[in-house]
Amino acid sequence: MIDYDPVIMSSDITSAQMSLEGVITQTPLLPTPLSARGDSQVPPHYVKAECLQAAGSHTVRGAFLALDELDPPDLRRGVVVSSTGPYALALMYAWRYWPTLRHITVVLPAGKPTLAKLLSDLGAQVHLHEGTSRSRARAAERIAQESGQTLLLTTGRAAVCGAATVAREMLCEQPTLAAILAPVGSGALLAGIVSAAAAHPTPVRVIGAEPLGAGTCYSSHQTGTRVLVRTSSPTGLAADLDHGAPARYPWHIWRDRVDMVQVTDAAISAAMDYLLCHHHLGASAAGATAMAAALAFPGRLPDGPVGVLCSGGPLASASHLSAPSSRACAWADLPLAA
């Protein structure tokens, strides 16, 4: 039997933060705008704008940490990953820091030809795969075994540590947060937030927001056991959050430590409009899911300000991921382009 850690320790989160220095952007924590104050349906909140992060989401943190764990021979053999998109994009961004990483193979849902082209333009070898998230994961495992590449897990310890650094930043900037709301897909983000909240000196509720019909974390939380849904073609605005079942490792961290809500496509669409109108953030549907929960269920939130994680935004082109970063330019002793 696998011995699961109860949470990621505070020292591990600190170590992850140190590893990410100069790699990730410490994204802003935006307060409730003046234009929205006074509206009884808008709770006092701070939006963590991870949609402004490199590659458009928090997943770049975990992707970098996953590569950081690999030995040089593993990097030379290359890596393979099964992803709905955000983690693959994050991995392509993180690639710049590892010149010895020979190549990246991505197993992607078949219904994403535009994303497949973007990843190919960035240098990835892309396999479009029909079927469930579990079958895509098995396809990635087969490719890794046959090619000798290293299989990266999008829901492993590195992903959870990366997610924990997001919540750590939020709580350091606003230590009085009564709760943090986050979108739920595999559950890795939720596990990281739970870990950071556990180390905070005052209680912080963690609330997961799942799109109605896109995933099974809500059902798993209700029943106390991991629920698997065999859905080959997830639907809905935030279909990227559909992973078929909670990932096993994060599940053992968050299952007894969170509240869960489900939100409709209409609520997500309204939240996307809200974030654009009031916070000037172009969020994806997945990125707006936590905001949808805050707007749809104000009565279920605790007294005091809440933190809302917005992670996921549109990418215009490959140039978004290939522009030099401050750390890369510092190493090359080159000026940072505007």
Secondary structure, 3 states (H helix, E strand, C coil): CCCCCCCCCHHHHHHHHHHHCCCCCCCCEEECCHHHCCCCCCCCEEEEEHHHCHHHCCHHHHHHHHHHCCCHHHHHHCEEEECCCHHHHHHHHHHHHCCCCCCEEEEEECCCHHHHHHHHHCCCEEEEECCCHHHHHHHHHHHHHHHCCEECCCCCHHHHHHHHHHHHHHHHHCCCCCEEEEECCCCHHHHHHHHHHHCCCCCCEEEEEEECCCCCHHHHHHHCCCCCCCCCCCCCCCHHHCCCCCCHHHHHHHCCCCEEEEECHHHHHHHHHHHHHHCCCCCCCCCCHHHHHHHHCHHHCCCCCEEEEECCCCCCCCHHHHCCCHHHHHHHCCCCCC
